[in-house]
Amino acid sequence: MTMSDPAAATSARVAERHARSTGFAVAGLGIVLFNIAPFLNWVDPGGDANPRTGYETDSLVPFIAYLGLGLLAAMAYAMKRARRGQHRGLTLVSMAVGLAATLQCLAFAINPMGGLERGDGLDPQLGVFVALLGAIIWSIGSGLLAREVEGDDDVDTYGGSSIR
């Protein structure tokens, strides 16, 4: 088979490996969970009956959630357009943002931010833990997708030899 034969090249492309969508689906689940979290209560100031949602607590919370949606849309576009079904750089960025969101939520669960300068005794609420779970799932899903085949794959689909 020669590389100049269009029919052979077309049949070889059909046999090309593509990234599985499992990691994308897992990341999507985590991002959806993270986007639900800002609507839930994040802190309760001093045990009062006036808990604050993620939107009221910190503007970074909804920003990270919306950033996740943007990354999910970009990864979906890459799955449709990329030669092997994913763009590793984009997926790694999504994983990095998911890890940053995980660390932010973990820090928030240990010592809620936002009330220290006012002297509020803030107790973390359900929203923090939903966001933490979502961020962990998001990171794992992005990591799974980043492990999949991409444009820099070293398997030659035309003969099984390694491209170097």
PAPADO-787117 format. One line per field, with one value per residue (C-alpha): residue number from 1; residue in one letter; x, y, z. Coordinates in nm, 2 decimals, always signed. Each point is the difference from the previous one (the first is absolute). Example, Ala and Ser with C-alpha at 12.3 -4.5 7.8 and 13.67 -1.06 7.14 Angstrom:
BEGIN
k	[1,2]
r	[A,S]
px	[+1.23,+0.14]
py	[-0.45,+0.34]
pz	[+0.78,-0.07]
END
This chain:
BEGIN
k	[1,2,3,4,5,6,7,8,9,10,11,12,13,14,15,16,17,18,19,20,21,22,23,24,25,26,27,28,29,30,31,32,33,34,35,36,37,38,39,40,41,42,43,44,45,46,47,48,49,50,51,52,53,54,55,56,57,58,59,60,61,62,63,64,65,66,67,68,69,70,71,72,73,74,75,76,77,78,79,80,81,82,83,84,85,86,87,88,89,90,91,92,93,94,95,96,97,98,99,100,101,102,103,104,105,106,107,108,109,110,111,112,113,114,115,116,117,118,119,120,121,122,123,124,125,126,127,128,129,130,131,132,133,134,135,136,137,138,139,140,141,142,143,144,145,146,147,148,149,150,151,152,153,154,155,156,157,158,159,160,161,162,163,164]
r	[M,T,M,S,D,P,A,A,A,T,S,A,R,V,A,E,R,H,A,R,S,T,G,F,A,V,A,G,L,G,I,V,L,F,N,I,A,P,F,L,N,W,V,D,P,G,G,D,A,N,P,R,T,G,Y,E,T,D,S,L,V,P,F,I,A,Y,L,G,L,G,L,L,A,A,M,A,Y,A,M,K,R,A,R,R,G,Q,H,R,G,L,T,L,V,S,M,A,V,G,L,A,A,T,L,Q,C,L,A,F,A,I,N,P,M,G,G,L,E,R,G,D,G,L,D,P,Q,L,G,V,F,V,A,L,L,G,A,I,I,W,S,I,G,S,G,L,L,A,R,E,V,E,G,D,D,D,V,D,T,Y,G,G,S,S,I,R]
px	[+0.00,+0.14,-0.08,-0.08,-0.30,-0.31,-0.21,+0.26,+0.03,-0.38,-0.03,+0.30,-0.18,-0.31,+0.22,+0.16,-0.04,-0.22,-0.02,-0.28,-0.26,+0.00,+0.23,-0.20,-0.32,+0.16,+0.14,-0.35,-0.16,+0.24,-0.04,-0.38,+0.02,+0.24,-0.26,-0.28,+0.21,-0.01,-0.38,+0.04,+0.10,+0.37,+0.04,-0.20,+0.12,+0.03,-0.28,-0.26,-0.30,+0.13,+0.22,+0.17,+0.01,+0.31,-0.10,-0.03,+0.32,+0.27,-0.02,+0.28,-0.25,-0.23,+0.30,+0.17,-0.34,-0.04,+0.36,-0.07,-0.30,+0.22,+0.27,-0.27,-0.13,+0.35,+0.08,-0.33,+0.10,+0.34,-0.16,-0.19,+0.29,+0.33,+0.15,-0.01,-0.28,+0.18,+0.25,+0.24,+0.10,-0.37,-0.07,+0.31,-0.12,-0.34,+0.17,+0.21,-0.30,-0.18,+0.29,+0.01,-0.38,+0.06,+0.27,-0.22,-0.30,+0.22,+0.15,-0.35,-0.12,+0.28,-0.02,-0.28,+0.12,-0.18,-0.10,+0.34,+0.04,-0.34,+0.05,-0.28,+0.03,-0.08,-0.10,+0.02,-0.33,-0.11,+0.09,+0.37,+0.00,-0.21,+0.25,+0.29,-0.14,-0.08,+0.36,+0.15,-0.21,+0.07,+0.38,-0.02,-0.20,+0.23,+0.30,-0.17,-0.06,+0.36,+0.13,-0.18,+0.15,+0.07,+0.19,+0.33,-0.07,+0.30,-0.18,+0.01,-0.34,+0.15,+0.23,+0.02,+0.35,+0.09,+0.01,+0.31]
py	[+0.00,+0.34,+0.32,+0.16,-0.24,+0.20,-0.31,-0.16,+0.32,+0.02,-0.36,+0.05,+0.31,-0.21,-0.24,+0.29,-0.01,+0.27,+0.12,-0.17,+0.24,-0.15,+0.27,+0.27,-0.13,-0.03,+0.36,+0.12,-0.16,+0.18,+0.33,-0.03,-0.08,+0.30,+0.22,-0.10,+0.08,+0.38,-0.02,-0.19,+0.13,+0.04,+0.16,+0.07,+0.31,-0.08,-0.26,+0.26,-0.10,+0.20,-0.22,+0.13,-0.16,-0.04,+0.31,+0.21,-0.14,+0.05,+0.11,-0.25,-0.29,+0.07,+0.12,-0.35,-0.16,+0.20,-0.06,-0.37,+0.03,+0.18,-0.27,-0.27,+0.17,+0.03,-0.37,-0.10,+0.21,-0.17,-0.34,+0.08,+0.17,-0.14,-0.28,-0.25,+0.14,+0.21,+0.29,-0.09,+0.36,+0.10,-0.31,+0.07,+0.36,-0.14,-0.23,+0.28,+0.22,-0.30,-0.05,+0.37,-0.01,-0.31,+0.18,+0.31,-0.20,-0.20,+0.32,+0.14,-0.31,+0.03,+0.37,+0.19,+0.31,+0.33,+0.05,+0.02,+0.38,+0.06,-0.23,-0.24,-0.35,-0.18,-0.37,-0.18,-0.13,-0.26,+0.21,-0.01,-0.38,-0.04,+0.23,-0.20,-0.32,+0.16,+0.13,-0.33,-0.18,+0.27,-0.04,-0.38,+0.02,+0.25,-0.22,-0.31,+0.19,+0.13,-0.36,-0.08,+0.00,+0.34,+0.15,-0.08,-0.38,-0.20,-0.29,+0.00,-0.12,-0.07,-0.28,-0.03,+0.14,+0.29,+0.35,+0.18]
pz	[+0.00,-0.09,+0.17,-0.34,-0.05,+0.10,+0.05,+0.23,+0.20,+0.04,+0.12,+0.24,+0.15,+0.07,+0.20,+0.20,+0.37,+0.17,+0.35,+0.20,+0.14,+0.35,+0.14,-0.17,+0.16,+0.35,-0.03,-0.12,+0.31,+0.23,-0.18,+0.03,+0.37,+0.05,-0.19,+0.24,+0.31,-0.02,+0.05,+0.32,+0.34,+0.04,+0.34,+0.32,+0.18,+0.37,+0.00,-0.10,-0.20,-0.29,-0.21,-0.31,-0.34,-0.21,-0.20,+0.31,+0.15,-0.26,-0.37,-0.07,+0.05,-0.29,-0.22,+0.04,-0.07,-0.32,-0.10,+0.03,-0.23,-0.25,+0.02,-0.04,-0.32,-0.14,+0.08,-0.17,-0.31,+0.00,+0.02,-0.32,-0.19,+0.13,-0.22,+0.28,+0.21,+0.26,+0.04,+0.28,+0.08,+0.05,+0.21,+0.22,+0.05,+0.11,+0.24,+0.14,+0.06,+0.16,+0.23,+0.09,+0.07,+0.22,+0.20,+0.04,+0.12,+0.24,+0.15,+0.02,+0.19,+0.25,+0.05,-0.19,-0.17,-0.01,+0.37,+0.16,-0.06,+0.14,+0.30,-0.11,+0.13,-0.32,+0.00,-0.34,-0.13,-0.26,-0.31,+0.08,+0.01,-0.32,-0.17,+0.14,-0.13,-0.34,-0.02,+0.08,-0.26,-0.25,+0.05,-0.02,-0.32,-0.17,+0.11,-0.16,-0.32,-0.01,+0.02,-0.32,-0.35,-0.15,-0.30,+0.16,+0.01,-0.08,-0.17,-0.38,-0.12,-0.34,+0.10,+0.38,+0.02,+0.23,-0.14,+0.13]
END
